[in-house]
Amino acid sequence: MKSRRPGPGPLRLALPLLAASALLADAVGYRAIVNLREQTDVVVAEHHHDWSRATEDARFKMISTTKDPFTPENTYSHLRLLDRASGRELFRAPVPALTHLWISPDSRFVVGLSNVKLWNPYQIVVFDRSGRRVFEKSITSASWPGVQESVTNAVIWYKEPTPAIQLVESHGWATLSVEDRQGTLRPFRFRVSE
């Protein structure tokens, strides 16, 4: 008697899909305390964010009301820029949680990138050297290939650990290009002069 080999039933077909979706599940909420530092010959940029339980109430208040991390009520995440020669603070500003810093070669702009999604409304911010915020953008729900989001914690979109970044100015506008996970430079255009 010839034995019949079972075909791929619904369970067999579903297992690879379940395994793939489990990779983006979050076992626990994001709770990191992060310090970043980047510098040129002219300036030093420093970022600190505290997503631990100690700041949970303040972060929840922001995300459940204004969704604006740039207010003085944000005591859990900041960006500051220092003059490298004197150590003088040029600005200190509340910001979303950042995971990568970049300073333009002319030291005029500081770019912060983030792969944090949990209670973090923006994944790109740009400040000029005076401390004026010139751009912010959410990457959640981005539609280009290679962007992955976990259920709550992360939106993985830029090439890690160090994406190629360019900023080109022309006639009062700037185009910031950030290398995505697949090596494509993604442009973001914004006004830099009023």
RAKAHU-V198828 format. One record per residue. RES is the residue in three letters. SS is DSSP state (H for helix, E for strand, L for the rest). Layout:
RES|SS, RES|SS
//
This chain:
MET|L, LYS|L, SER|L, ARG|L, ARG|L, PRO|L, GLY|L, PRO|L, GLY|L, PRO|H, LEU|H, ARG|H, LEU|H, ALA|H, LEU|H, PRO|H, LEU|H, LEU|H, ALA|H, ALA|H, SER|H, ALA|H, LEU|L, LEU|L, ALA|L, ASP|L, ALA|L, VAL|L, GLY|L, TYR|L, ARG|L, ALA|L, ILE|E, VAL|E, ASN|E, LEU|E, ARG|E, GLU|E, GLN|E, THR|L, ASP|L, VAL|L, VAL|E, VAL|E, ALA|E, GLU|E, HIS|E, HIS|E, HIS|E, ASP|E, TRP|L, SER|L, ARG|H, ALA|H, THR|H, GLU|H, ASP|H, ALA|H, ARG|H, PHE|H, LYS|H, MET|H, ILE|H, SER|H, THR|L, THR|L, LYS|L, ASP|L, PRO|L, PHE|L, THR|L, PRO|L, GLU|L, ASN|L, THR|L, TYR|L, SER|E, HIS|E, LEU|E, ARG|E, LEU|E, LEU|E, ASP|E, ARG|L, ALA|L, SER|L, GLY|L, ARG|L, GLU|E, LEU|E, PHE|E, ARG|E, ALA|E, PRO|E, VAL|L, PRO|L, ALA|L, LEU|L, THR|L, HIS|E, LEU|E, TRP|E, ILE|E, SER|L, PRO|L, ASP|L, SER|L, ARG|L, PHE|E, VAL|E, VAL|E, GLY|E, LEU|E, SER|L, ASN|L, VAL|E, LYS|L, LEU|L, TRP|L, ASN|L, PRO|L, TYR|L, GLN|L, ILE|E, VAL|E, VAL|E, PHE|E, ASP|E, ARG|L, SER|L, GLY|L, ARG|L, ARG|E, VAL|E, PHE|E, GLU|E, LYS|E, SER|L, ILE|L, THR|L, SER|L, ALA|L, SER|L, TRP|L, PRO|L, GLY|L, VAL|L, GLN|E, GLU|E, SER|L, VAL|L, THR|L, ASN|L, ALA|E, VAL|E, ILE|E, TRP|L, TYR|E, LYS|L, GLU|L, PRO|L, THR|L, PRO|L, ALA|L, ILE|E, GLN|E, LEU|E, VAL|E, GLU|E, SER|E, HIS|L, GLY|L, TRP|E, ALA|E, THR|E, LEU|E, SER|E, VAL|E, GLU|E, ASP|E, ARG|L, GLN|L, GLY|L, THR|L, LEU|E, ARG|E, PRO|E, PHE|E, ARG|E, PHE|E, ARG|E, VAL|L, SER|L, GLU|L
//
